[in-house]
Amino acid sequence: MRASTQPSKADAFRAMHHGQKILVLSNAWDVASARILEEAGAAAIATTSAGVAFTLGYPDGQKISREEMIGAVARIAAKVKVPVTADVESGYGDRAEDAAQTAKAVIEAGAVGLNLEDVAGGPQKQLVDLSRQLEKIKAVRETARTLGVPLVLNARTDVYLLEVGKPECRYDEAIRRLAAFRDADADCLFVPGLRDLETIARLVRELGHPVNILAGPGSPSIPELQKIGVARASLGSSAMRATLGLARRIAQEVLTTGTYKSLEGAPSHTDVNRMMSR
């Protein structure tokens, strides 16, 4: 991607969070998946950090290096025409400086947005102190301004995903954090793990800001989310894991019955070759 096009792509991607239709992102984990999604009509491509990590042989949870993650983002951004937003976990470090370095790398990779979660690194999954997380958000913003690319920042809290605290206290903690992220100039607020439609609707009303919901089995449908004003829905690593399920079924079929029904519906070799030739 030419550097001169990144600001306009960032502005276009930000505008997608304020349109009449919900922005739906089926996250990609490599170039092939990104090109498939683009050809299916995706307006933008979001990466899945878990999917990238799994593909490269790492468990999820910031076990992969910044360099390897950004390398995957760069390869995707170079092969698609639509805006790309990068899932960079917690920014690959606990300091604001780490988040700034990651934001710089995201821009240099050709992406125009990033996800930043509030989970500390290490074996114990704990939320980052709110003041520290706000410092990281500020660092991302300042880096983007310095480089002249208005990154679309999707600020994520894992209160629900990690089941932090008592169930009856999670909403208040989630909205406290998300409101602080909003006030720190985050473009969109991401709360994975929240599936109850009424609670999502309340969150959207009270925040008055674009909200991203992690969609999939057990979640409200895309039309339901759009009806209550959700701005963005993403699938995370579920599409990638679904392809692993298909690979398992293919192997089981060919090893048991010796037939190939599970292979039906695959893009042709010619089509995939064409997509990779861009």
C-alpha positions as CSV (number, residue, x, y, z in Angstrom):
1,M,0.0,0.0,0.0
2,R,1.3,3.5,-0.8
3,A,1.8,5.6,2.3
4,S,-0.2,8.4,0.6
5,T,-3.3,6.3,0.5
6,Q,-3.3,5.2,4.2
7,P,-4.9,8.4,5.6
8,S,-7.8,8.2,3.2
9,K,-8.3,4.5,3.9
10,A,-8.2,5.2,7.6
11,D,-10.9,7.9,7.1
12,A,-13.0,5.5,5.0
13,F,-12.7,2.7,7.6
14,R,-13.7,5.1,10.4
15,A,-16.7,6.1,8.4
16,M,-17.8,2.5,8.2
17,H,-18.4,2.6,12.0
18,H,-21.0,5.4,11.5
19,G,-23.0,4.1,8.5
20,Q,-26.6,2.9,8.4
21,K,-25.5,-0.7,8.2
22,I,-23.4,-2.6,10.8
23,L,-19.8,-3.2,9.8
24,V,-19.3,-7.0,9.6
25,L,-15.7,-8.3,9.8
26,S,-14.9,-12.0,9.2
27,N,-11.4,-12.0,10.5
28,A,-8.5,-13.2,8.3
29,W,-5.4,-15.1,9.5
30,D,-3.3,-15.1,6.3
31,V,-3.2,-13.8,2.8
32,A,-5.4,-16.5,1.3
33,S,-8.2,-16.1,3.8
34,A,-8.0,-12.3,3.4
35,R,-8.3,-12.5,-0.4
36,I,-11.3,-14.9,0.0
37,L,-13.0,-12.5,2.3
38,E,-12.3,-9.5,0.0
39,E,-13.7,-11.4,-3.0
40,A,-16.8,-12.3,-1.0
41,G,-17.5,-8.6,-0.6
42,A,-15.8,-7.6,2.7
43,A,-15.6,-3.8,3.0
44,A,-12.6,-4.2,5.2
45,I,-10.3,-6.9,6.5
46,A,-9.6,-7.4,10.2
47,T,-6.9,-9.8,11.3
48,T,-7.3,-12.3,14.2
49,S,-4.3,-12.5,16.5
50,A,-5.3,-16.0,17.7
51,G,-5.7,-17.2,14.1
52,V,-2.3,-15.8,13.1
53,A,-0.7,-17.3,16.1
54,F,-2.3,-20.7,15.6
55,T,-1.2,-20.7,11.9
56,L,2.4,-20.0,12.9
57,G,2.5,-22.6,15.7
58,Y,1.8,-20.5,18.8
59,P,-0.9,-20.6,21.4
60,D,-3.0,-17.5,21.8
61,G,-2.3,-14.9,24.4
62,Q,0.6,-12.8,23.2
63,K,3.0,-15.7,22.9
64,I,3.9,-14.7,19.3
65,S,6.4,-11.9,18.8
66,R,5.4,-8.4,17.6
67,E,7.6,-9.0,14.6
68,E,5.9,-12.2,13.5
69,M,2.4,-10.8,14.0
70,I,3.2,-7.6,12.1
71,G,4.8,-9.6,9.4
72,A,1.5,-11.4,8.8
73,V,-0.4,-8.1,8.8
74,A,2.0,-6.6,6.3
75,R,1.6,-9.6,3.9
76,I,-2.2,-9.2,4.1
77,A,-2.2,-5.5,3.6
78,A,0.0,-5.8,0.6
79,K,-2.4,-8.2,-1.1
80,V,-5.8,-6.6,-0.6
81,K,-7.3,-3.3,-1.7
82,V,-9.7,-2.7,1.2
83,P,-8.7,-1.2,4.5
84,V,-6.9,-3.6,7.0
85,T,-7.1,-3.4,10.8
86,A,-4.7,-5.4,12.9
87,D,-5.4,-7.3,16.1
88,V,-2.3,-6.6,18.1
89,E,-3.4,-8.1,21.4
90,S,-2.2,-5.9,24.3
91,G,0.4,-4.1,22.2
92,Y,3.2,-6.6,23.0
93,G,4.4,-5.0,26.2
94,D,3.1,-3.4,29.4
95,R,4.4,0.1,28.8
96,A,2.9,3.0,26.8
97,E,6.2,2.9,24.8
98,D,5.5,-0.7,23.8
99,A,2.0,0.3,22.5
100,A,3.5,3.2,20.6
101,Q,6.1,0.9,19.0
102,T,3.4,-1.5,18.0
103,A,1.2,1.3,16.5
104,K,4.2,2.5,14.5
105,A,4.8,-1.1,13.2
106,V,1.1,-1.4,12.3
107,I,1.2,1.8,10.2
108,E,4.4,0.7,8.5
109,A,2.8,-2.6,7.7
110,G,0.1,-0.8,5.7
111,A,-2.8,-1.2,8.1
112,V,-5.1,1.6,9.1
113,G,-6.6,0.3,12.4
114,L,-5.8,-1.8,15.4
115,N,-7.4,-3.6,18.3
116,L,-5.8,-3.0,21.7
117,E,-7.0,-5.2,24.6
118,D,-6.7,-4.6,28.3
119,V,-5.2,-7.9,29.4
120,A,-1.8,-8.0,31.0
121,G,0.8,-10.4,29.7
122,G,2.0,-13.4,31.7
123,P,0.4,-16.7,32.7
124,Q,-2.3,-15.1,34.8
125,K,-5.0,-13.4,32.8
126,Q,-5.5,-10.1,34.6
127,L,-6.9,-6.8,33.4
128,V,-4.4,-4.0,33.0
129,D,-4.8,-1.1,35.5
130,L,-7.1,1.4,33.9
131,S,-4.7,4.3,34.2
132,R,-2.0,2.3,32.5
133,Q,-4.4,1.3,29.7
134,L,-5.3,4.9,29.1
135,E,-1.6,5.7,28.8
136,K,-1.3,3.0,26.1
137,I,-4.3,4.4,24.2
138,K,-2.8,7.9,24.4
139,A,0.5,6.6,23.1
140,V,-1.2,4.9,20.1
141,R,-3.0,8.2,19.3
142,E,0.1,10.3,19.5
143,T,2.1,7.9,17.3
144,A,-0.6,7.9,14.7
145,R,-0.7,11.7,14.7
146,T,3.0,11.9,14.4
147,L,3.1,9.6,11.4
148,G,0.1,11.2,9.8
149,V,-2.1,8.1,9.6
150,P,-5.3,8.4,11.7
151,L,-5.4,4.8,13.0
152,V,-8.9,3.6,13.8
153,L,-8.5,2.4,17.4
154,N,-10.8,-0.4,18.6
155,A,-10.3,-0.4,22.4
156,R,-11.2,-3.7,24.0
157,T,-12.0,-4.8,27.5
158,D,-12.1,-8.5,28.6
159,V,-14.2,-8.1,31.6
160,Y,-16.8,-10.5,30.2
161,L,-14.5,-12.7,28.3
162,L,-12.4,-13.4,31.4
163,E,-15.4,-13.4,33.7
164,V,-13.8,-10.8,36.0
165,G,-15.4,-10.4,39.4
166,K,-19.0,-11.3,40.3
167,P,-21.4,-11.6,37.5
168,E,-23.6,-8.8,38.9
169,C,-20.7,-6.4,38.9
170,R,-19.3,-7.0,35.4
171,Y,-21.6,-4.6,33.6
172,D,-20.5,-1.7,35.8
173,E,-16.8,-2.5,35.5
174,A,-17.1,-3.0,31.7
175,I,-18.9,0.3,31.1
176,R,-16.5,2.1,33.5
177,R,-13.6,1.0,31.4
178,L,-15.2,1.4,28.0
179,A,-16.4,5.0,28.9
180,A,-12.8,5.8,29.9
181,F,-11.6,4.4,26.5
182,R,-14.2,6.5,24.7
183,D,-13.1,9.6,26.5
184,A,-9.5,8.9,25.7
185,D,-10.5,9.1,22.0
186,A,-10.9,5.5,21.0
187,D,-12.9,5.2,17.8
188,C,-14.8,2.0,18.7
189,L,-15.3,0.0,22.0
190,F,-15.0,-3.8,21.9
191,V,-16.5,-6.1,24.6
192,P,-16.0,-9.7,23.7
193,G,-17.8,-12.3,25.7
194,L,-21.0,-10.3,26.0
195,R,-23.9,-12.2,24.4
196,D,-27.1,-11.0,26.0
197,L,-29.0,-8.9,23.6
198,E,-30.7,-6.6,26.2
199,T,-27.4,-6.0,28.0
200,I,-25.7,-5.2,24.7
201,A,-28.5,-2.7,23.8
202,R,-28.1,-1.0,27.2
203,L,-24.4,-0.7,26.7
204,V,-24.8,0.8,23.3
205,R,-27.4,3.3,24.6
206,E,-25.3,4.4,27.6
207,L,-22.0,4.7,25.8
208,G,-23.4,6.6,22.8
209,H,-20.4,5.5,20.8
210,P,-19.6,2.8,18.2
211,V,-19.5,-0.6,19.9
212,N,-18.0,-3.9,18.6
213,I,-19.5,-7.2,19.5
214,L,-17.8,-10.6,19.0
215,A,-20.3,-12.6,17.1
216,G,-20.8,-16.3,16.4
217,P,-22.7,-19.3,17.8
218,G,-24.6,-18.3,20.9
219,S,-24.6,-14.6,20.0
220,P,-27.4,-12.5,18.7
221,S,-27.7,-12.5,14.9
222,I,-26.2,-9.7,12.8
223,P,-29.7,-8.3,12.0
224,E,-30.5,-8.3,15.7
225,L,-27.2,-6.5,16.5
226,Q,-27.8,-3.9,13.8
227,K,-31.4,-3.2,15.1
228,I,-30.1,-2.2,18.5
229,G,-27.4,0.0,17.1
230,V,-24.2,-2.1,17.3
231,A,-21.7,-0.5,14.9
232,R,-19.4,-3.4,14.3
233,A,-19.5,-7.2,14.6
234,S,-16.4,-9.4,14.2
235,L,-15.9,-13.2,14.2
236,G,-12.5,-13.3,15.9
237,S,-10.7,-16.6,15.4
238,S,-13.9,-18.6,14.9
239,A,-13.7,-18.7,11.1
240,M,-10.1,-19.9,11.2
241,R,-11.1,-22.6,13.7
242,A,-14.0,-23.6,11.5
243,T,-11.6,-24.3,8.7
244,L,-9.7,-26.5,11.1
245,G,-12.9,-28.4,11.8
246,L,-13.3,-28.8,8.0
247,A,-9.8,-30.1,7.7
248,R,-10.5,-32.6,10.5
249,R,-13.7,-33.8,8.7
250,I,-11.8,-34.2,5.4
251,A,-9.1,-36.3,7.1
252,Q,-11.6,-38.4,8.9
253,E,-13.6,-39.1,5.7
254,V,-10.7,-40.0,3.5
255,L,-9.2,-42.2,6.2
256,T,-12.4,-44.0,7.0
257,T,-14.6,-44.2,3.9
258,G,-12.0,-43.2,1.4
259,T,-14.4,-40.7,-0.2
260,Y,-14.1,-37.0,-0.9
261,K,-17.5,-35.3,-0.2
262,S,-15.9,-33.0,2.4
263,L,-13.8,-31.5,-0.3
264,E,-16.7,-30.3,-2.4
265,G,-17.2,-26.5,-2.6
266,A,-13.5,-25.7,-2.4
267,P,-12.3,-22.8,-4.7
268,S,-10.6,-24.1,-7.7
269,H,-6.8,-24.2,-8.0
270,T,-7.1,-21.6,-10.8
271,D,-9.2,-19.2,-8.7
272,V,-6.8,-19.3,-5.7
273,N,-3.8,-19.0,-8.0
274,R,-5.5,-15.9,-9.6
275,M,-6.1,-14.4,-6.1
276,M,-2.5,-14.8,-5.1
277,S,-1.2,-13.3,-8.4
278,R,-2.3,-9.7,-7.4
